[in-house]
C-alpha cells in the first residue's frame, strides 16, 4: 500500500510540511522559490495566530503563516500595569446586551455600525475561545468572569490577566497553531502584494494572487535566492499598525507594520488620522498608566545631559491639590484626550510635550520623592482621588512606597526589563508616545478589504472610530480574525493561480524589487555610504515632531512636502550595503514607512481641508481657538500659540474618511455611490510617489436585522451565516 493511500482507497492529504515546501518557478527571468497555499496569514501576533487557529478549526487547513520576526510585535511585547481585554458583561446583575455594547463602540464616532455589532456579537465567543485555550482570565467561585469599568465604558466589561494579557493570548494561540501543524515561516519582510484584476467585482477592482517577501536570513551574495513568493487565494493581513512611522513610540522594537505594501496594492485606508498617544517610558518602552499615575509621582525635566533638574508642572499648575489630582487622574484617563486638555488631566501630556518637543529637554518620573514638597497631603486632592487612595491604604509615604503597596508587580516589572530600572533609586524617562492607530486598512463586516481576498485584522484593520473603550483593540483583533476565517472557510477555497498566470502577475512586482535592490547596492559598491538607517530615523523624527499628538496645518504641510520629496527620489536616493542583510532589508522597510507616512500625512491634510478640528488624541492648532486654562475657572495658560485649539465636538462623528493611493499614471478608484475621490492638492498624474485621493462617506449604521428565530434559523440552515 502506498504512503498516499489508506485502507479505504481515499488519498491522504500531504503532510503540511511537504504540502507547503517551496517549488522553484521562473519569474521575470529569475528562478524564485514559491510556496503555495490557499490562505497565507501575515503576522504572528494575537490576531494572526487567531486567524490561523480558527481556519483550521473550521476545516480550512491549507494555511501558511509568515512573519518578519516571530517573537517581535506589539501583542507579544507590549502592555501596561493591568492590560485590559474588553468584552460583553459576563458576571453580576448589571444590564447589558449585544446591541448595547455595539452602541457603546459605535458612539466613539466615525465607526461603522456593522463592525461595532460584529465586535459586540462575537465578543463572548472570542473571549471564551481564549479561556478554553488556557488564558487565565479571573472568575469567581461560581464561574462568573468578573469585570471592571475601563475608559469610555458605561458597564463593567473589562477584564485582565495583568500586565501581559496580550502576551498570554499570543502564547496560548501560538501553541494551538503549532499543535495544528500550520507552517510558520520566519524572517520574511513583506515587499509587495501580488494582485490581478477582478472583473466580477467591477471596473478597476483587484483580487489577491500572492505576496512577495524578502528572506532576511538569506545573504544576497549567495547561491540561494533571498526572494520568496507566496501564491494564495486569500491573504489575512495581521501586520499590526504602521508603528515604524514614529520615533517617539511605545510600540516595541521590531513592530514596524507593512501598511505601505497594502496601499500600493490598492487597499483603501480608513480614519487614518486617528492615532492614540499616551505617556510611556522610553527605555524600556512601556505604558505608564494605571497605578504608575495613581500613586502620584513627581514629574521632573532635565537638559540633554541630565542636569538642570526642574519640577516643571508647577509652572502651569500652581494649585497643589489640583496638581496632585491631575496626576492621579492620568491613571484613569491615561491616553491623551483633547477633551481633557483644556482643564483636565491631559494638560499634563501637553506640558510634557512642551518640555520634550519645544524645549528639547528630557522628562522623568520620580517615584522617590513627592511632588512639590516632601510630605504628601492627600486631603488637598479631589474627593474621588482621596477616597481611592484611602481605600488602598496609601494616604502617606512616598510614591514608590504607595506603588509597592498597591501594585508590587508594577514595581518589579522595571527590575526585570532591559535596561533595568529600579524605581526605588532611578528616575524613569517618559514621553508622549504613539501607542495605537485606531484607523487603518478599510474592512467590511467580514473584515475583507476592497481588494478581494485580502483581510486586514488586528491593528492593521481600520475597524475603530475616534474613541474606543480600553481593551477594545484586543477584542477587535480576535473578532476580526474569526470573521475573516469564517468567510474564507465557507466561501473562498478556490485554488490559487496556475504557474503561468502567477508568474505573469508576480513578474512586475519582483522586477521592481530587483531593480530597487540593484540600484541601492550599486551605489554602495561605488562608494556611496549606506543611508538606510539615517533615512529611517529622519522620517520617524519628522513624523513625531510634525504629525504627532500636536499638529498644525503648517507642520503637516511641511512634513508632507519632505516625505513626498524622499519618496519621489527614493530609487535614486537609498543606498544599501550589499554585504549586509540588515541594510537590504531596511531598503524595503524604509520604502514601506515612507509610503505609509505619505498616505497618512495626506489624510491629515485632507482632514483639515474638510473642516476637521481637534478630536480624539490629537490637538490641531487653530489660531481662533483657546489655550488650556490654569484652573477650572482660571485664565489661559501662558503657553505657545501651538497649543491653541477648538474641539471638533462630534461634528464629523457621522462621517468616515477613506483614502486610496493611486499609482503613477493610474486612475482614481471607481465608486458606486456617486461620491468622488479627490486629492488634497493637484499633483502630476505621473508623480513617482503616486497620488493619495480621498472621499468622505456616511458611516454605516448599526444593522437592524430581522431577529425572528424561525426566519434566522431557516436562513442559517440554507445558507449558513456568511454571504
C-alpha positions as CSV (number, residue, x, y, z in Angstrom):
1,X,0.0,0.0,0.0
2,X,1.4,3.4,-1.0
3,X,2.0,6.1,1.6
4,X,-0.6,8.3,0.0
5,X,-3.4,5.8,0.4
6,X,-5.4,4.5,3.3
7,X,-7.3,1.2,3.6
8,X,-10.5,2.8,2.1
9,X,-8.7,3.8,-1.0
10,X,-9.0,7.5,-0.4
11,X,-5.9,9.7,-0.9
12,X,-4.4,11.1,2.2
13,X,-3.6,14.8,2.3
14,X,0.0,15.6,2.1
15,X,1.7,16.5,5.4
16,X,1.7,20.2,5.9
17,X,5.5,20.4,5.8
18,X,5.5,18.6,2.5
19,X,2.5,20.3,1.0
20,X,3.9,23.7,1.6
21,X,7.6,23.1,0.6
22,X,8.8,25.8,-1.9
23,X,9.0,24.9,-5.6
24,X,11.1,26.9,-8.0
25,X,9.3,28.9,-10.6
26,X,10.8,31.1,-13.4
27,X,9.5,34.7,-12.8
28,X,10.8,37.8,-14.6
29,X,13.8,35.8,-15.8
30,X,14.8,34.6,-12.4
31,X,14.4,31.3,-10.6
32,X,12.4,32.0,-7.4
33,X,11.1,29.7,-4.7
34,X,7.3,29.7,-4.5
35,X,5.2,28.4,-1.6
36,X,1.6,27.7,-2.5
37,X,-1.3,27.7,0.0
38,X,-5.0,28.6,-0.3
39,X,-4.6,31.1,2.6
40,X,-1.5,33.0,3.8
41,X,-1.6,34.7,7.2
42,X,1.0,37.5,7.6
43,X,1.9,38.3,11.2
44,X,2.3,36.3,14.3
45,X,0.5,38.4,16.9
46,X,-2.7,37.5,18.6
47,X,-4.9,38.4,15.6
48,X,-2.7,36.4,13.1
49,X,-2.5,33.3,15.3
50,X,-6.2,33.5,16.0
51,X,-7.0,33.6,12.3
52,X,-4.7,30.6,11.6
53,X,-6.2,28.6,14.5
54,X,-9.8,29.5,13.5
55,X,-9.2,28.5,9.9
56,X,-8.0,25.0,10.8
57,X,-10.8,24.7,13.4
58,X,-13.3,25.5,10.6
59,X,-11.8,22.8,8.3
60,X,-9.6,25.1,6.1
61,X,-6.2,23.7,6.8
62,X,-4.3,24.8,3.7
63,X,-2.7,27.6,5.6
64,X,0.8,29.1,5.9
65,X,1.9,31.8,8.2
66,X,4.8,34.3,7.6
67,X,6.4,37.0,9.8
68,X,9.4,39.2,9.7
69,X,10.3,38.2,13.2
70,X,8.0,35.7,15.0
71,X,8.9,36.9,18.6
72,X,8.5,40.6,17.8
73,X,5.4,42.6,17.6
74,X,3.1,44.5,19.9
75,X,0.9,41.6,21.1
76,X,3.8,39.7,22.5
77,X,5.8,42.6,23.9
78,X,3.5,45.5,24.9
79,X,1.2,46.1,27.8
80,X,0.6,48.2,30.8
81,X,0.2,47.8,34.6
82,X,-3.1,46.0,34.0
83,X,-3.6,45.4,30.3
84,X,-7.3,45.3,29.6
85,X,-9.5,43.0,27.4
86,X,-12.9,44.3,26.6
87,X,-16.0,42.0,26.1
88,X,-19.7,41.7,26.9
89,X,-20.5,41.6,30.6
90,X,-20.4,38.0,31.9
91,X,-20.9,38.5,35.6
92,X,-23.2,40.1,38.1
93,X,-26.7,41.6,37.7
94,X,-25.7,44.6,35.5
95,X,-27.9,45.1,32.4
96,X,-26.0,44.5,29.2
97,X,-26.7,43.2,25.7
98,X,-25.0,42.8,22.3
99,X,-26.9,45.8,21.0
100,X,-25.9,48.0,23.9
101,X,-22.3,47.0,23.6
102,X,-22.4,47.7,19.9
103,X,-23.9,51.2,20.6
104,X,-21.1,51.9,23.0
105,X,-18.5,51.1,20.3
106,X,-20.5,53.0,17.7
107,X,-20.7,56.1,19.9
108,X,-17.0,56.6,19.7
109,X,-17.5,58.4,16.5
110,X,-16.7,57.6,12.8
111,X,-17.1,53.9,13.4
112,X,-19.1,51.7,11.0
113,X,-22.1,50.1,12.8
114,X,-21.7,46.6,11.2
115,X,-18.2,46.4,12.6
116,X,-19.5,47.5,16.0
117,X,-22.3,44.9,16.0
118,X,-19.9,42.1,15.0
119,X,-17.4,43.1,17.7
120,X,-20.2,43.0,20.3
121,X,-21.9,39.8,19.0
122,X,-18.7,37.8,18.8
123,X,-17.0,39.2,21.9
124,X,-18.2,36.4,24.2
125,X,-17.3,33.7,21.7
126,X,-13.8,35.2,21.1
127,X,-13.2,35.6,24.8
128,X,-14.3,32.1,25.7
129,X,-12.1,30.7,22.9
130,X,-9.1,32.2,24.7
131,X,-10.3,30.9,28.0
132,X,-10.6,27.4,26.5
133,X,-7.0,27.7,25.2
134,X,-5.8,28.5,28.7
135,X,-5.7,32.2,29.1
136,X,-6.4,32.6,32.9
137,X,-9.0,35.4,32.9
138,X,-10.2,35.7,36.5
139,X,-13.5,34.2,37.5
140,X,-15.3,33.9,40.8
141,X,-16.2,30.6,42.6
142,X,-19.4,30.3,40.6
143,X,-17.7,30.7,37.3
144,X,-18.6,34.3,36.5
145,X,-15.9,36.2,34.6
146,X,-15.7,39.4,36.7
147,X,-15.1,42.8,35.2
148,X,-14.4,46.4,35.8
149,X,-15.0,49.7,34.0
150,X,-12.4,51.0,31.6
151,X,-12.3,54.3,29.8
152,X,-15.3,55.1,27.5
153,X,-17.1,52.1,29.1
154,X,-20.5,52.5,30.8
155,X,-20.5,48.9,32.0
156,X,-18.1,46.6,33.8
157,X,-17.0,44.9,30.6
158,X,-13.2,45.0,31.1
159,X,-11.1,42.2,32.4
160,X,-7.3,41.4,32.6
161,X,-4.7,38.8,33.4
162,X,-2.3,41.5,34.4
163,X,0.4,43.4,32.5
164,X,0.9,40.6,30.0
165,X,-2.7,40.0,28.8
166,X,-1.9,40.1,25.1
167,X,1.3,38.1,25.5
168,X,-0.6,35.3,27.3
169,X,-3.1,35.4,24.4
170,X,-0.3,35.1,21.8
171,X,1.4,32.2,23.7
172,X,-1.8,30.2,24.0
173,X,-2.9,30.8,20.4
174,X,0.6,30.0,19.1
175,X,0.6,26.7,21.0
176,X,-2.7,25.9,19.2
177,X,-1.3,26.8,15.8
178,X,1.9,24.7,16.4
179,X,-0.2,21.8,17.5
180,X,-2.3,22.1,14.3
181,X,0.9,21.7,12.3
182,X,0.5,25.0,10.5
183,X,3.8,26.1,9.0
184,X,5.3,29.4,10.3
185,X,8.0,31.0,8.1
186,X,10.2,33.4,10.0
187,X,12.5,36.1,8.6
188,X,10.1,37.3,5.8
189,X,10.0,41.0,5.2
190,X,6.8,42.0,3.3
191,X,7.9,43.7,0.0
192,X,4.6,43.8,-2.1
193,X,1.3,42.2,-2.5
194,X,0.6,40.5,-5.9
195,X,-2.8,41.2,-7.3
196,X,-4.7,40.6,-10.5
197,X,-7.9,42.2,-12.0
198,X,-11.2,41.1,-10.5
199,X,-13.8,41.8,-13.2
200,X,-16.5,40.1,-11.2
201,X,-16.1,42.9,-8.6
202,X,-16.4,45.8,-11.1
203,X,-14.2,48.1,-13.1
204,X,-10.7,48.6,-11.7
205,X,-11.3,46.0,-8.9
206,X,-8.4,43.8,-7.9
207,X,-8.1,40.5,-6.1
208,X,-5.2,38.8,-4.2
209,X,-2.9,36.4,-6.0
210,X,0.1,36.3,-3.7
211,X,2.8,38.0,-1.7
212,X,6.5,38.8,-2.3
213,X,8.8,38.7,0.7
214,X,12.5,39.2,1.3
215,X,14.1,36.5,3.3
216,X,16.1,38.4,5.8
217,X,18.1,35.3,6.8
218,X,19.5,34.7,3.3
219,X,22.5,36.7,2.0
220,X,22.2,38.5,-1.3
221,X,25.6,37.3,-2.5
222,X,25.0,33.6,-2.0
223,X,23.6,30.8,-4.2
224,X,20.2,30.8,-2.6
225,X,17.5,33.3,-3.6
226,X,16.7,35.8,-0.9
227,X,13.3,36.3,-2.5
228,X,10.3,34.2,-1.7
229,X,6.9,34.3,-3.4
230,X,3.7,33.0,-1.7
231,X,0.9,32.1,-4.1
232,X,-2.5,32.2,-2.5
233,X,-6.2,32.9,-2.9
234,X,-6.5,34.7,0.5
235,X,-4.2,36.9,2.4
236,X,-5.0,37.6,6.1
237,X,-3.1,40.7,6.8
238,X,-2.2,40.8,10.5
239,X,0.8,43.0,10.3
240,X,-0.1,45.5,13.0
241,X,-0.3,49.3,12.7
242,X,2.4,51.3,10.9
243,X,4.4,51.8,14.1
244,X,7.6,52.4,12.2
245,X,6.4,55.9,11.2
246,X,7.1,57.5,14.7
247,X,10.3,57.9,16.6
248,X,8.5,58.6,19.9
249,X,6.5,55.5,20.3
250,X,5.7,52.9,22.9
251,X,5.4,50.1,20.2
252,X,8.1,47.5,20.9
253,X,11.2,47.4,18.8
254,X,10.6,45.2,15.9
255,X,7.0,46.3,15.4
256,X,7.0,48.1,12.1
257,X,3.8,47.3,10.2
258,X,3.5,46.7,6.5
259,X,0.7,49.1,5.5
260,X,2.6,50.7,2.7
261,X,2.6,47.5,0.7
262,X,-1.2,47.2,1.1
263,X,-1.7,50.8,-0.1
264,X,0.5,50.1,-3.1
265,X,-1.7,47.1,-3.9
266,X,-4.8,49.2,-4.0
267,X,-6.2,48.6,-0.4
268,X,-8.0,51.7,0.8
269,X,-7.4,53.4,4.2
270,X,-10.0,54.5,6.7
271,X,-9.8,57.0,9.6
272,X,-6.0,57.3,9.1
273,X,-5.8,60.5,11.1
274,X,-7.0,58.8,14.4
275,X,-4.0,57.8,16.5
276,X,-3.8,57.3,20.2
277,X,-0.9,58.9,22.1
278,X,-0.1,58.4,25.8
279,X,2.6,58.8,28.4
280,X,5.1,55.9,28.3
281,X,8.6,55.2,29.4
282,X,11.0,55.2,26.6
283,X,13.8,52.8,27.9
284,X,12.3,50.3,28.3
285,X,9.1,51.1,26.3
286,X,6.0,50.6,28.5
287,X,2.8,52.5,29.1
288,X,2.8,54.3,32.4
289,X,-0.9,54.2,33.0
290,X,-3.0,52.9,35.9
291,X,-1.1,52.6,39.2
292,X,2.0,54.4,37.9
293,X,0.0,57.6,37.9
294,X,-2.4,56.9,40.7
295,X,0.4,56.9,43.2
296,X,1.2,60.5,42.1
297,X,4.9,60.5,41.2
298,X,6.9,63.7,40.7
299,X,7.4,65.0,37.2
300,X,10.8,66.5,36.5
301,X,12.7,67.6,33.4
302,X,16.4,67.9,32.7
303,X,18.7,69.2,30.0
304,X,20.0,66.7,27.4
305,X,22.9,65.7,29.7
306,X,20.6,65.1,32.8
307,X,21.4,68.4,34.5
308,X,19.3,71.4,35.4
309,X,16.5,69.4,37.0
310,X,13.2,71.2,37.2
311,X,9.7,70.2,38.6
312,X,8.0,71.8,35.5
313,X,4.3,71.0,36.1
314,X,4.2,73.7,38.8
315,X,4.9,76.4,36.1
316,X,1.4,75.8,34.8
317,X,-0.5,74.3,37.7
318,X,0.3,76.3,40.8
319,X,-2.5,74.9,43.0
320,X,-1.1,71.9,45.0
321,X,-4.2,69.9,45.3
322,X,-5.2,70.3,41.6
323,X,-1.7,69.2,40.5
324,X,-1.9,66.1,42.6
325,X,-5.4,65.3,41.4
326,X,-4.5,65.8,37.7
327,X,-1.6,63.4,38.0
328,X,-3.8,60.8,39.8
329,X,-6.4,61.1,37.1
330,X,-3.9,60.2,34.4
331,X,-4.2,56.7,35.8
332,X,-7.9,56.5,34.9
333,X,-7.6,58.8,31.9
334,X,-4.3,57.6,30.6
335,X,-4.4,58.2,26.8
336,X,-4.1,61.8,25.7
337,X,-7.6,63.1,25.2
338,X,-8.0,66.5,23.7
339,X,-11.4,66.9,25.6
340,X,-9.4,66.8,28.8
341,X,-6.6,69.1,27.7
342,X,-8.3,72.4,28.4
343,X,-8.6,72.0,32.2
344,X,-8.3,68.2,32.8
345,X,-5.6,65.5,33.1
346,X,-4.5,65.7,29.5
347,X,-3.0,69.1,30.3
348,X,-0.1,67.0,31.7
349,X,0.5,65.5,28.3
350,X,0.8,68.9,26.7
351,X,3.2,70.1,29.4
352,X,5.4,67.0,28.8
353,X,5.2,67.7,25.0
354,X,6.3,71.3,25.6
355,X,9.3,70.1,27.5
356,X,10.5,67.4,25.1
357,X,9.5,68.8,21.7
358,X,9.6,72.6,22.1
359,X,12.3,72.9,24.8
360,X,14.4,69.9,23.8
361,X,14.5,68.7,27.4
362,X,14.1,65.2,28.9
363,X,11.2,64.3,31.2
364,X,11.3,61.8,34.0
365,X,9.0,60.3,36.6
366,X,10.5,60.4,40.1
367,X,8.9,57.8,42.4
368,X,11.4,58.6,45.2
369,X,10.0,61.9,46.3
370,X,6.6,63.5,46.5
371,X,5.5,66.3,44.1
372,X,6.2,69.9,45.2
373,X,7.1,69.1,48.9
374,X,8.4,66.3,50.9
375,X,5.2,65.4,52.8
376,X,2.2,64.2,50.9
377,X,-1.1,65.9,51.8
378,X,-3.9,63.7,50.2
379,X,-6.6,65.9,51.8
380,X,-5.8,68.6,49.2
381,X,-6.9,66.2,46.4
382,X,-10.4,65.8,44.9
383,X,-12.8,63.6,46.9
384,X,-12.6,60.9,44.2
385,X,-8.8,60.7,44.4
386,X,-8.7,60.9,48.2
387,X,-11.3,58.2,48.5
388,X,-9.4,55.9,46.2
389,X,-6.1,56.3,48.0
390,X,-7.8,56.0,51.4
391,X,-9.4,52.6,50.4
392,X,-6.0,51.5,49.1
393,X,-4.4,52.5,52.5
394,X,-1.8,54.8,50.9
395,X,-2.6,58.3,52.1
396,X,1.0,58.9,53.1
397,X,4.6,57.9,52.3
398,X,6.4,58.4,49.0
399,X,5.3,57.4,45.5
400,X,7.4,54.3,45.5
401,X,6.0,53.2,48.9
402,X,2.5,53.7,47.6
403,X,3.3,51.8,44.4
404,X,4.8,48.8,46.1
405,X,1.8,48.6,48.5
406,X,-0.8,49.0,45.7
407,X,0.9,47.0,42.9
408,X,4.1,45.3,43.6
409,X,4.2,43.7,40.1
410,X,4.2,47.1,38.6
411,X,7.4,48.0,40.5
412,X,9.0,44.6,39.7
413,X,8.3,44.9,36.0
414,X,11.0,47.5,35.5
415,X,13.5,45.4,37.5
416,X,13.0,42.6,35.0
417,X,13.5,44.7,31.9
418,X,16.5,45.5,29.7
419,X,17.6,48.2,30.5
420,X,16.7,47.6,34.1
421,X,15.2,50.5,36.1
422,X,14.9,50.3,39.9
423,X,12.2,52.8,40.8
424,X,13.5,52.9,44.3
425,X,16.6,54.6,43.2
426,X,16.3,55.6,39.5
427,X,14.4,58.2,37.5
428,X,12.1,56.8,34.7
429,X,12.3,58.7,31.4
430,X,8.9,59.2,29.7
431,X,7.4,61.0,26.8
432,X,4.0,61.3,25.0
433,X,4.3,58.3,22.6
434,X,2.4,56.9,19.7
435,X,0.5,53.9,21.2
436,X,-2.1,52.7,18.8
437,X,-3.7,53.5,15.4
438,X,-7.5,53.5,15.6
439,X,-7.6,53.9,11.8
440,X,-6.1,51.5,9.3
441,X,-6.9,49.5,6.2
442,X,-10.6,49.5,5.2
443,X,-12.7,46.5,6.2
444,X,-16.3,45.4,5.7
445,X,-18.5,43.5,8.1
446,X,-16.4,40.3,7.4
447,X,-13.0,42.2,7.7
448,X,-12.4,41.9,4.0
449,X,-10.9,44.9,2.3
450,X,-11.8,46.4,-1.1
451,X,-9.2,44.1,-2.6
452,X,-10.9,40.7,-2.8
453,X,-9.3,38.1,-0.7
454,X,-7.2,40.5,1.5
455,X,-8.4,40.6,5.1
456,X,-6.8,43.1,7.4
457,X,-7.2,42.0,11.0
458,X,-5.9,43.4,14.3
459,X,-4.4,46.8,14.4
460,X,-3.8,46.7,10.6
461,X,-7.6,47.0,10.2
462,X,-9.3,50.4,10.4
463,X,-12.2,48.9,12.5
464,X,-12.3,51.5,15.3
465,X,-13.7,55.0,15.5
466,X,-12.2,58.2,17.1
467,X,-12.7,56.9,20.6
468,X,-12.9,53.3,21.9
469,X,-13.1,51.6,25.2
470,X,-9.8,50.5,26.7
471,X,-9.1,46.9,25.7
472,X,-11.5,47.0,22.7
473,X,-8.5,46.6,20.3
474,X,-7.8,43.1,21.7
475,X,-11.4,42.1,21.3
476,X,-11.5,43.6,17.8
477,X,-8.4,41.6,16.7
478,X,-10.0,38.3,17.9
479,X,-13.4,39.1,16.3
480,X,-11.9,40.3,13.0
481,X,-9.7,37.2,12.7
482,X,-12.7,34.9,13.5
483,X,-14.9,36.7,10.9
484,X,-12.3,36.5,8.2
485,X,-11.7,32.8,8.9
486,X,-15.5,32.1,8.7
487,X,-15.8,33.8,5.3
488,X,-12.6,32.1,3.9
489,X,-13.6,28.7,5.2
490,X,-17.2,29.0,3.8
491,X,-16.7,30.8,0.5
492,X,-13.1,31.3,-0.5
493,X,-11.5,27.8,-1.0
494,X,-10.8,28.2,-4.8
495,X,-7.2,27.2,-5.8
496,X,-4.6,29.9,-6.4
497,X,-3.5,30.8,-9.9
498,X,-1.7,28.3,-12.1
499,X,2.1,28.7,-12.8
500,X,1.8,30.7,-15.9
501,X,-0.8,33.2,-14.6
502,X,1.0,33.6,-11.3
503,X,4.4,34.1,-13.0
504,X,2.8,36.8,-15.2
505,X,1.2,38.5,-12.2
506,X,4.3,38.4,-10.0
507,X,6.8,39.5,-12.7
508,X,6.3,43.3,-12.4
509,X,6.4,43.1,-8.6
510,X,9.6,41.0,-8.5
511,X,11.1,43.1,-11.3
512,X,10.6,46.4,-9.4
513,X,12.1,44.9,-6.2
514,X,15.1,43.6,-8.1
515,X,15.6,47.0,-9.7
516,X,15.5,48.8,-6.4
517,X,18.0,46.4,-4.9
518,X,20.4,46.7,-7.8
519,X,20.2,50.5,-7.7
520,X,20.7,50.7,-3.9
521,X,23.5,48.2,-3.6
522,X,25.2,49.5,-6.8
523,X,25.6,53.0,-5.2
524,X,27.1,51.4,-2.1
525,X,29.6,49.4,-4.3
526,X,30.5,52.7,-6.0
527,X,31.5,54.2,-2.6
528,X,28.3,56.0,-1.5
529,X,27.7,55.4,2.2
530,X,24.7,53.2,3.4
531,X,21.9,55.6,4.3
532,X,19.0,53.3,5.2
533,X,19.4,53.8,8.9
534,X,19.6,57.6,8.5
535,X,16.5,57.7,6.3
536,X,14.5,55.6,8.8
537,X,15.5,57.8,11.7
538,X,14.8,61.0,9.8
539,X,11.3,60.1,8.7
540,X,10.4,58.9,12.2
541,X,11.7,62.1,13.9
542,X,9.9,64.2,11.3
543,X,6.6,62.4,12.0
544,X,6.9,62.7,15.8
545,X,7.7,66.4,15.6
546,X,5.2,67.5,12.9
547,X,2.4,64.9,12.9
548,X,2.3,63.6,16.5
549,X,-0.2,64.5,19.2
550,X,0.1,68.2,18.4
551,X,-0.2,69.1,14.7
552,X,-0.9,72.2,12.7
553,X,-1.8,72.8,9.1
554,X,1.7,74.2,8.6
555,X,3.5,71.3,10.2
556,X,1.5,68.7,8.3
557,X,2.2,70.5,5.0
558,X,5.9,70.8,5.7
559,X,6.2,67.1,6.7
560,X,4.2,66.1,3.6
561,X,6.5,68.0,1.3
562,X,9.6,66.5,2.8
563,X,8.2,62.9,2.7
564,X,7.0,63.4,-0.8
565,X,10.5,64.5,-1.8
566,X,12.1,61.5,-0.2
567,X,9.6,59.1,-1.8
568,X,9.8,60.7,-5.2
569,X,13.5,60.3,-5.4
570,X,13.8,57.1,-3.4
571,X,15.1,54.9,-6.2
572,X,18.0,57.3,-6.8
573,X,18.5,58.1,-3.1
574,X,18.6,55.0,-1.0
575,X,21.9,53.2,-0.7
576,X,22.3,49.8,0.8
577,X,25.4,47.7,1.7
578,X,25.2,44.6,-0.5
579,X,27.0,42.6,2.1
580,X,24.6,43.5,4.9
581,X,21.3,41.6,5.1
582,X,20.0,44.2,7.5
583,X,20.8,47.1,5.1
584,X,19.0,45.4,2.2
585,X,16.1,44.6,4.5
586,X,15.9,48.3,5.6
587,X,15.7,49.3,1.9
588,X,12.2,47.9,1.7
589,X,11.3,48.7,5.3
590,X,12.1,52.4,4.8
591,X,10.1,52.4,1.5
592,X,7.1,51.0,3.3
593,X,7.4,53.5,6.1
594,X,7.7,56.4,3.7
595,X,4.7,55.2,1.7
596,X,2.6,54.9,4.9
597,X,3.8,58.4,6.1
598,X,2.9,59.9,2.7
599,X,-0.6,58.5,2.7
600,X,-1.1,59.3,6.4
601,X,0.1,62.9,6.1
602,X,-2.0,63.4,3.0
603,X,-5.0,62.1,5.1
604,X,-4.2,64.7,7.8
605,X,-4.1,67.5,5.3
606,X,-7.4,66.3,3.8
607,X,-9.0,66.2,7.2
608,X,-8.1,69.8,7.9
609,X,-9.3,70.8,4.4
610,X,-12.6,69.1,5.2
611,X,-13.0,71.4,8.3
612,X,-11.6,68.9,10.8
613,X,-10.7,70.2,14.3
614,X,-9.1,68.8,17.4
615,X,-10.6,65.4,18.4
616,X,-9.6,62.1,19.9
617,X,-5.9,62.0,20.8
618,X,-4.8,64.9,18.6
619,X,-4.6,68.7,19.0
620,X,-4.8,70.6,15.7
621,X,-3.5,74.1,16.2
622,X,-6.3,76.7,15.5
623,X,-5.4,80.4,15.6
624,X,-9.1,81.1,16.5
625,X,-9.1,78.6,19.3
626,X,-8.4,78.8,23.0
627,X,-5.5,77.9,25.2
628,X,-5.7,75.5,28.1
629,X,-6.6,77.1,31.5
630,X,-4.6,77.5,34.6
631,X,-7.5,76.3,36.6
632,X,-11.2,75.3,36.2
633,X,-12.1,79.0,36.4
634,X,-8.7,80.4,35.7
635,X,-7.0,82.5,33.0
636,X,-5.5,80.9,29.9
637,X,-2.1,79.4,30.5
638,X,1.0,81.2,29.2
639,X,1.6,78.5,26.5
640,X,2.9,78.9,22.9
641,X,0.2,79.5,20.3
642,X,0.9,76.0,19.0
643,X,-1.4,74.8,21.8
644,X,-4.4,76.9,20.8
645,X,-7.3,74.7,19.7
646,X,-11.0,74.2,19.1
647,X,-12.8,71.0,19.7
648,X,-14.5,69.1,16.9
649,X,-17.3,68.4,19.4
650,X,-18.6,65.5,17.3
651,X,-19.1,67.4,14.1
652,X,-17.6,64.7,11.9
653,X,-18.7,61.7,14.0
654,X,-21.2,60.6,11.4
655,X,-18.6,60.7,8.5
656,X,-15.7,58.5,7.6
657,X,-12.7,59.5,5.6
658,X,-11.5,56.9,3.1
659,X,-8.1,57.0,1.4
660,X,-6.7,55.4,-1.8
661,X,-3.2,55.5,-3.2
662,X,-3.2,55.9,-7.0
663,X,0.0,54.7,-8.7
664,X,1.8,56.9,-11.2
665,X,-0.4,57.1,-14.3
666,X,-3.2,55.2,-12.6
667,X,-6.9,56.1,-12.4
668,X,-8.7,57.0,-9.3
669,X,-11.0,54.4,-7.7
670,X,-14.5,53.9,-9.2
671,X,-17.3,54.2,-6.7
672,X,-20.9,53.1,-6.9
673,X,-22.3,55.8,-4.5
674,X,-21.6,58.9,-6.5
675,X,-19.0,60.3,-4.1
676,X,-15.9,61.4,-6.0
677,X,-12.4,60.7,-4.9
678,X,-10.2,63.8,-4.9
679,X,-6.6,64.6,-3.9
680,X,-5.8,67.3,-1.3
681,X,-3.9,69.3,-3.8
682,X,-3.2,69.0,-7.6
683,X,-0.2,66.8,-8.4
684,X,1.2,65.4,-11.7
685,X,-0.6,62.2,-12.5
686,X,2.8,60.6,-13.3
687,X,4.3,61.7,-9.9
688,X,6.7,58.8,-9.0
689,X,5.3,59.0,-5.4
690,X,1.8,58.2,-6.6
691,X,-1.2,60.2,-5.5
692,X,-3.4,59.8,-2.4
693,X,-7.0,60.5,-3.0
694,X,-9.9,60.8,-0.6
695,X,-13.7,60.5,-0.2
696,X,-16.0,61.2,2.8
697,X,-19.0,58.9,3.3
698,X,-21.6,58.5,6.0
699,X,-20.7,55.7,8.4
700,X,-22.7,52.5,8.1
701,X,-25.4,52.4,10.8
702,X,-25.7,49.6,13.3
703,X,-27.8,47.0,11.4
704,X,-31.4,46.4,12.3
705,X,-31.8,42.7,11.3
706,X,-34.9,40.6,11.4
707,X,-34.2,38.5,14.6
708,X,-37.4,36.4,14.4
709,X,-36.0,33.0,15.3
710,X,-37.7,30.9,12.6
711,X,-36.5,33.2,9.8
712,X,-32.9,33.3,11.0
713,X,-32.9,29.5,11.6
714,X,-34.2,28.9,8.1
715,X,-31.6,31.2,6.5
716,X,-28.9,29.6,8.6
717,X,-29.9,26.1,7.6
718,X,-30.0,27.0,3.9
719,X,-27.1,29.4,3.5
720,X,-25.1,29.5,6.8
721,X,-24.3,32.9,8.3
722,X,-21.9,34.1,5.6
723,X,-22.8,35.9,2.4
